[in-house]
Amino acid sequence: MVDVDDILTLLDRWEAYINAVLGLWAGLSPWLLGFTGYDMALLAHLGIGGSVVLIAVLEIWQASRNT
């Protein structure tokens, strides 16, 4: 029988990887979408994207230490 805790642990790990990718997208989107001329939008995307990536990497690192 499949253990529910194992499924939730697997979903938590995938969630962290998806968050890291989305954070990278948010950080790179000013260049990919061409709005680097708007300083506040650029800074907001860099700050939010960087924060999301940092938290996701910490979550992945913490999960790898616990297994």
C-alpha positions in Angstrom: 0.0 0.0 0.0 1.2 3.5 -0.8 2.0 5.7 2.2 0.5 9.1 2.1 3.5 10.7 3.8 5.8 9.5 1.0 3.5 11.0 -1.7 3.4 14.4 0.2 7.2 14.4 0.6 7.6 13.8 -3.1 5.1 16.6 -3.9 6.9 19.0 -1.5 10.2 18.3 -3.3 8.7 19.0 -6.7 7.0 22.1 -5.4 10.4 23.5 -4.4 11.9 22.8 -7.8 9.0 24.4 -9.6 9.3 27.4 -7.3 13.0 27.7 -8.2 12.2 27.6 -11.9 9.4 30.2 -11.5 11.8 32.4 -9.5 14.4 32.2 -12.2 11.7 33.1 -14.7 10.6 36.1 -12.7 14.2 37.3 -12.3 15.0 36.9 -16.0 11.7 38.1 -17.4 12.8 41.8 -17.7 15.4 40.7 -20.3 13.3 38.0 -21.8 10.3 40.2 -22.3 12.2 43.4 -22.9 11.2 45.8 -20.1 14.6 46.6 -18.6 14.0 50.3 -19.3 11.5 50.4 -16.5 13.6 50.6 -13.4 11.0 49.8 -10.7 9.7 46.8 -12.7 13.2 45.6 -13.2 14.1 45.9 -9.5 10.8 44.4 -8.4 11.3 41.3 -10.6 14.9 40.9 -9.6 14.0 41.2 -5.9 11.0 38.9 -5.9 12.6 36.4 -8.3 15.8 36.3 -6.3 13.9 35.8 -3.0 11.8 33.0 -4.5 14.9 31.2 -5.8 16.7 31.6 -2.5 13.8 30.2 -0.4 13.4 27.3 -2.9 17.1 26.5 -2.8 17.1 26.6 1.0 14.0 24.3 1.0 15.7 21.8 -1.4 18.9 21.9 0.7 16.9 21.3 4.0 15.0 18.4 2.4 18.2 16.8 1.2 19.7 17.0 4.7 16.6 15.4 6.3 16.7 12.3 4.0 
